[in-house]
Amino acid sequence: MKKTKWIIDSAHSSVQFRITYLVIASIRGSFNTFHGFAEWDEHFQNAAIQFTIDANSINTNVEERDKHLKSADFFDTELYPTILFKSTTFKKINNENFRLEGHLTMHGHTKLVELKVEYNGHIVDQYGKERISFDVTGKVSRWEFDMKYNSVLEANSLLIDEDIDILIHLLLHKEQ
């Protein structure tokens, strides 16, 4: 069966993250430049998903923090300008939920990660273009990608948590 290709509409999608700071607060950010595609047979069978993020497009709304995140302490964007995800499996849990596994390459390290995918729907827009939407969530350890910058606070807790929450909203359109 022929696969249908869907292209990420980056103007109507978002790639966000959240990490705990000072034990009690959350820092949120996003990546503003990304692209990718998904291919699958009918009913999302044999899905293949590929996603590329420009690490230099990181935005936490604090210029100094963004500069630090681009440094060798974190993403080291001079050496590793892109973050890449390539799927290995896409399994249906029920009609709206899926489990996505794949290789995430970040900061020069590739790790297998598992993400949750929620299907939001399928529609034909005002221009006759087919669109489909998903929310993707998950958690990755920044330490597994050798991003270990940190400080220990008075209470023997860490300045920045190990785990990063991933929050991605995708709107895709069928390739014409």
C-alpha positions, 0 to 999 in steps of 0.5 A: 500500500502506498504511503501518504506524505504529510508536511509539518506546517511550521507556521501553525505548529509549535515546539516547546519545552519546560524544565524545573528551576530552583526546585519550585519554578518552571522555565518554558521555552520554544524552538522557532525554526523546525521542519519535518514530515510524516508518512503512513498507510491508511489508519496510520499504519507503517508510520515514519516520522522525521523532524529537524529543529534548528537549535539556534532558534531556541527562545526562552524570552530571556536573551542572556539565558538563550545565549547560555543555552546555545553555549557548550554548557548546553546545546553547543550550537556551534558544533551541533546546530540541529536536533533530529528525531527519526521514528522507529515505531508508531503504535496505536493505543486507541483511536486518539492515542499512540506511542511514538518511539524513535532516535533523538539526536541532540548535542552529538548524542543519539538516544531512543526516546518514547513519546505520547501522541494524541490525535486531534483530528483531520479536516479539509481547510478553506482552500481544499487542503487536507490537514491533520493535527497531533499533540506530542508529549514526553520527557527526556533526560538532558544528562543522557545527552551530556548536558550536565551543567548545574549548581547545587543549592543550599538545601542540597537540591539542583538549580536545574532539573535533569528532566525536560518536558517536551510539548509539541503541537503539530498541524500537517498538510497532505503533500500535493 
